Amino acid sequence: MATVNAPSSVNGEKGIRIIGFLCNWCSYGGADTAGVCRFKQPTDLRIVRIPCTGRMDPLFAAKSLIQGVDGVLVSGCHPRDCHYAVGNFYARRRLEVLKEFLPFMGIDPERFHYTWVSASEGQRWQKVVTEFSERIHRLGPNPGVAAQAGGADAEVEKAGESGA
């Protein structure tokens, strides 16, 4: 998985990084509608267009959060409105399991959200992405599990050296 680099803010500090996995048929269209209507939206979301949320592997979200991405948003078609009939039902089941599993991985479940937005719901998309972005800004940067583990290893090493 490629590392996502967020643009630096004006004062040189690292910006908040949010990845959005969006269904090609509905949510991507909703984001496009919001843009065409010139609705004001946060700029810290990076969109990954996927064929269907049913094809969304929960490991995409988990690995992103483990590697330090600050938030992951998954958005697809409304239930019973999936282009592939039942993809969003599969997605909902998998993503609910992921959400329950995140605390066991040392990740705040508030950093993950999934929702349903259709192509005609540009205003709803704007509301969803704005609220999620505000939540992530309140939580602050995600240190990532890898960084936390590295810090813990360094502390254990130090303790071992001082005790020897």
C-alpha positions as CSV (number, residue, x, y, z in Angstrom):
1,M,0.0,0.0,0.0
2,A,1.4,3.4,-0.9
3,T,2.0,6.0,1.7
4,V,-0.3,9.0,1.6
5,N,1.4,12.4,2.1
6,A,-0.8,15.3,3.0
7,P,0.2,18.8,1.9
8,S,1.9,20.8,4.6
9,S,-0.1,23.6,6.1
10,V,0.9,27.3,5.9
11,N,3.1,27.2,9.0
12,G,4.9,24.1,7.8
13,E,3.3,21.5,10.1
14,K,1.8,18.3,8.7
15,G,-1.9,18.5,7.7
16,I,-4.6,16.1,8.6
17,R,-4.8,13.1,6.3
18,I,-8.2,11.5,5.5
19,I,-8.8,8.8,2.9
20,G,-12.2,8.3,1.4
21,F,-13.1,5.1,-0.3
22,L,-16.1,6.0,-2.6
23,C,-18.4,3.8,-4.7
24,N,-18.0,4.6,-8.3
25,W,-21.8,4.7,-9.0
26,C,-23.2,6.7,-6.1
27,S,-20.9,8.3,-3.6
28,Y,-18.3,9.4,-6.2
29,G,-21.2,11.0,-8.1
30,G,-22.4,12.6,-4.9
31,A,-19.0,14.1,-4.3
32,D,-18.9,15.3,-7.9
33,T,-22.4,16.8,-7.5
34,A,-21.2,18.7,-4.4
35,G,-18.2,20.0,-6.4
36,V,-20.3,21.0,-9.4
37,C,-22.7,22.9,-7.1
38,R,-19.7,24.6,-5.5
39,F,-20.6,23.5,-2.0
40,K,-17.9,24.4,0.5
41,Q,-16.0,21.2,1.5
42,P,-12.8,20.4,3.5
43,T,-9.7,19.9,1.4
44,D,-8.0,17.3,3.6
45,L,-9.9,14.3,2.1
46,R,-8.2,12.2,-0.6
47,I,-10.6,10.1,-2.6
48,V,-10.0,6.5,-3.8
49,R,-12.7,5.5,-6.3
50,I,-13.7,1.9,-6.0
51,P,-16.1,-0.1,-8.2
52,C,-18.5,-0.9,-5.3
53,T,-18.2,-0.8,-1.5
54,G,-18.9,-4.6,-1.7
55,R,-15.4,-4.9,-3.1
56,M,-13.9,-2.8,-0.4
57,D,-11.5,-5.0,1.6
58,P,-11.6,-3.8,5.3
59,L,-7.8,-4.3,5.3
60,F,-7.6,-1.2,3.1
61,A,-9.0,0.9,5.9
62,A,-7.2,-1.0,8.7
63,K,-3.8,-0.7,7.0
64,S,-4.3,3.0,6.3
65,L,-5.0,3.7,10.0
66,I,-2.2,1.4,11.2
67,Q,0.2,3.4,9.0
68,G,-0.9,6.7,10.5
69,V,-3.7,8.1,8.2
70,D,-5.8,10.3,10.5
71,G,-9.2,9.1,9.3
72,V,-10.9,6.7,6.9
73,L,-14.3,7.4,5.3
74,V,-16.1,4.7,3.3
75,S,-19.2,5.7,1.3
76,G,-21.4,3.8,-1.0
77,C,-24.9,3.4,-2.4
78,H,-27.9,3.4,-0.2
79,P,-29.1,-0.1,0.8
80,R,-31.4,-1.6,-1.9
81,D,-30.0,0.9,-4.4
82,C,-26.6,-0.8,-5.2
83,H,-25.6,-1.0,-8.8
84,Y,-24.5,-4.6,-8.1
85,A,-27.7,-5.4,-6.1
86,V,-26.2,-6.5,-2.8
87,G,-22.7,-5.0,-2.6
88,N,-23.5,-2.5,0.1
89,F,-25.0,-5.2,2.3
90,Y,-21.7,-7.1,2.1
91,A,-19.8,-3.9,2.8
92,R,-22.0,-3.0,5.8
93,R,-21.4,-6.4,7.4
94,R,-17.6,-6.3,6.9
95,L,-17.2,-2.7,7.9
96,E,-19.3,-3.2,11.1
97,V,-16.9,-6.0,12.0
98,L,-13.9,-3.8,11.3
99,K,-15.4,-1.0,13.4
100,E,-15.7,-3.4,16.4
101,F,-12.2,-4.8,15.8
102,L,-10.4,-1.4,15.7
103,P,-10.0,-0.9,19.5
104,F,-8.3,-4.3,19.7
105,M,-5.8,-3.0,17.2
106,G,-5.1,0.1,19.3
107,I,-7.1,2.4,16.9
108,D,-9.8,4.8,18.0
109,P,-13.0,3.7,16.2
110,E,-13.9,7.4,15.9
111,R,-11.3,7.6,13.1
112,F,-13.4,5.3,10.9
113,H,-16.8,6.0,9.4
114,Y,-19.0,4.5,6.7
115,T,-22.1,6.0,5.2
116,W,-24.4,5.9,2.2
117,V,-24.6,8.8,-0.3
118,S,-26.3,8.7,-3.7
119,A,-25.2,10.6,-6.8
120,S,-27.9,13.2,-6.4
121,E,-27.1,14.0,-2.8
122,G,-24.3,16.6,-3.2
123,Q,-25.5,18.5,-0.1
124,R,-25.6,15.3,2.0
125,W,-22.0,14.5,0.8
126,Q,-20.9,18.0,1.9
127,K,-22.5,17.5,5.3
128,V,-21.0,14.0,5.8
129,V,-17.4,15.0,4.8
130,T,-17.5,18.2,6.8
131,E,-18.7,16.5,10.0
132,F,-16.2,13.7,9.6
133,S,-13.3,16.1,8.9
134,E,-14.2,18.2,12.0
135,R,-14.3,15.0,14.1
136,I,-10.8,14.0,12.8
137,H,-9.5,17.6,13.5
138,R,-10.8,17.3,17.1
139,L,-9.0,14.0,17.5
140,G,-5.8,15.3,16.1
141,P,-3.1,13.4,14.2
142,N,-3.1,9.6,14.4
143,P,0.3,8.3,15.6
144,G,-0.5,5.0,13.8
145,V,0.0,1.6,15.4
146,A,3.4,1.1,13.8
147,A,4.7,4.4,15.3
148,Q,3.2,3.5,18.7
149,A,4.8,0.0,18.6
150,G,8.2,1.6,17.6
151,G,8.0,4.0,20.5
152,A,7.1,1.1,22.9
153,D,10.1,-0.9,21.6
154,A,12.4,2.0,22.2
155,E,11.2,2.4,25.7
156,V,11.6,-1.3,26.5
157,E,15.2,-1.2,25.0
158,K,16.0,1.8,27.2
159,A,14.6,0.1,30.3
160,G,16.7,-3.0,29.5
161,E,19.9,-1.0,29.1
162,S,19.4,0.9,32.4
163,G,18.6,-2.3,34.3
164,A,21.7,-4.1,33.0
